[in-house]
Amino acid sequence: QVQLVESGGGSVQAGGSLRLSCAASGYTYVCMGWFRQAPEKERERVAIITRYRTIVYADSVKGRFIASRDNAKNTLYLQMNSLKPEDTAMYYCAADIGCFGNFNYWGQGTQVTVSS
């Protein structure tokens, strides 16, 4: 039901910044979040926007990443600052229809590569 279109990935040197975007369509009420997965590692939560509009960040990105949502455009953003090589991963946006706690829909992923 939900379609997610991601953009903004790329390559950047350590200390640089990138902003990811994810446009969602095909739903009326949805919670969204960002996840990432590095090669040979488990997928991890990066930032989740809850039904109460609070944002929960992974400890590894606190103070560096900022997630936001434009409700009018129904677009999710992830501003990534002070990037580190360990941030290198495929980044995914995901949607939880009804905000019940299950992220059932996923974007195609966008690659972020941080060089040292």
C-alpha positions in Angstrom: 0.0 0.0 0.0 2.8 2.4 0.9 5.4 3.4 -1.6 8.7 4.9 -0.4 11.2 6.8 -2.7 14.6 7.6 -1.2 17.3 9.9 -2.4 20.3 11.8 -1.2 22.9 9.1 -0.7 26.4 9.4 -1.9 30.1 9.5 -1.0 31.6 12.0 1.4 34.8 12.5 3.4 34.8 12.0 7.1 33.5 15.1 8.9 31.2 16.0 6.0 27.4 16.0 5.8 24.6 14.5 3.8 20.9 14.8 3.8 18.7 11.9 2.9 15.1 12.2 1.8 12.2 9.7 1.7 8.9 10.5 0.1 6.0 8.4 1.1 2.6 7.9 -0.6 -0.4 5.6 -0.6 -1.4 5.9 3.0 -3.4 8.1 5.4 -1.6 7.6 8.7 1.9 6.3 9.1 4.9 6.5 11.4 8.3 6.5 9.7 11.9 5.8 10.6 15.5 5.4 9.3 17.5 2.2 9.4 20.9 1.2 8.1 22.8 -1.9 7.4 26.6 -2.2 6.8 28.1 -5.2 5.0 28.1 -8.3 7.1 26.3 -6.5 10.0 22.8 -6.6 11.3 20.3 -3.9 10.3 20.0 -1.3 13.0 17.7 1.5 13.9 19.0 5.0 13.3 16.1 7.3 14.1 12.4 6.6 14.7 9.6 9.1 14.7 7.0 7.9 17.1 3.2 8.4 17.1 3.7 11.1 19.6 6.0 12.9 17.2 9.1 12.3 19.4 12.3 11.1 17.8 14.3 8.2 19.1 17.9 8.1 18.0 20.5 5.4 18.1 23.2 6.2 20.6 25.8 6.0 17.8 24.3 9.0 16.0 23.0 11.2 18.8 24.3 14.7 18.4 25.2 14.2 14.8 22.1 13.1 13.0 18.8 15.0 12.9 15.6 13.3 11.6 12.6 15.4 10.6 9.3 15.1 8.7 7.5 17.4 6.5 3.8 16.4 7.0 2.6 18.6 4.1 4.9 16.8 1.7 4.8 13.6 3.6 8.6 13.4 3.3 11.1 12.1 5.9 14.5 13.6 6.1 17.8 12.6 7.8 20.4 15.3 8.2 23.7 13.6 8.8 26.6 15.7 10.1 30.1 14.9 11.3 30.0 11.7 9.4 32.4 8.9 10.3 33.6 6.0 8.3 31.6 3.7 10.6 28.5 5.4 9.3 29.0 3.7 5.9 26.0 1.6 5.2 22.9 1.2 3.1 20.3 3.5 4.6 16.6 2.6 4.4 13.4 4.5 5.3 10.5 2.5 6.5 6.8 3.0 7.3 4.6 1.7 10.1 1.0 2.0 8.9 -1.2 2.9 11.8 1.8 3.4 14.1 1.3 0.1 15.8 5.0 -0.7 16.1 5.6 -2.8 13.0 7.6 -1.4 10.1 6.0 -3.3 7.2 7.1 -1.2 4.3 10.7 -0.4 3.2 12.4 1.8 0.7 14.9 0.5 -1.8 17.8 1.8 0.2 20.4 4.5 -0.6 24.1 4.0 -0.2 26.1 6.2 2.1 29.9 5.9 1.9 32.2 7.9 4.2 35.9 7.8 3.5 38.6 8.6 6.0 
